[in-house]
Amino acid sequence: MDLMIYGLERSGTNFTEAVLLENFKNISFWNEHYPDCLPTHKHFRLYDEKHFIPITQFLNNFTFSDFKSFDEKVSKLTGQSNLKYVIAVKDPYAWYQSFMKLAKKGSYIPHRAKIANGQFMIDWNLFHKKWLQFAEEAPDRVQIIRYEDTIKKTAESLKLLQDKFALEPKSNQWHLPEKVGMSKHFDAKRMLYYKTDKFKDKFPPTHLRVISEMLDEEVLNALNYQKIETNPTYDYQNNYTPKR
């Protein structure tokens, strides 16, 4: 089975790919690791609003009005036809935490300027909105899989992919890998972090408010994620004391 996998950075694309390779026979992924601007890259920004792409390496001028035109381009670039598309998504609040760590490690992402002001959340909205459109246009070719479901509901998630794409399991037991590409390990502590939604406890109130206010609720609901309601976070500032 010839597959393509897509997702934002830190959305679990490597993990999802490893899970599928561990559990199913005769599958191949045809994504290119370079160049980053081509539609075959797993983090390709598919949406039309290119000025919102927050990381310069993913800037591109490709626009696709429908799934058919996108699929034709990817098929041409890979030399493969009738590709199936797996889209890895992660809860936006968990994704923010993971992406902030990446931002702090790499100077190529000005995290204070772009994450805290919500630009990356716009990226999250637009990326998934386009894939939701394509999933609706080609339900037999596109499957969105939530990172949390792969961990919490492994059997249900993999059975969904098995049935949709007619994949052949390697055994009657589902297996989650202990280590995946670009990650040191996937231990019990990290598993528990996602199973119990611990990421929700790690936000500065101001950052949490930015995320909640910037999220597209239509996209959020379509992916079956919950918005966290927040309280006002501003402090009254008295920068000047009148003299009279």
Secondary structure, 3 states (H helix, E strand, C coil): CEEEEECCCCCCHHHHHHHHHHHEECCEECCECCCCCCCCECCCCCCCCHHHCCCHHHCCCCCCCCHHHHHHHHHHHHCCCCCEEEEEECCHHHHHHHHHHHHHHCCCCCHHHHCCCCHHHHHHHHHHHHHHHHHHHCCCCEEEEEHHHHHHCHHHHHHHHHHHHCCEECCCCCCCCCCCCCCCCCCHHHHHHHHCCHHHHCCCHHHHHHHHHHCCHHHHHHCCCCCCCCCCCCCCCCCCCCCC
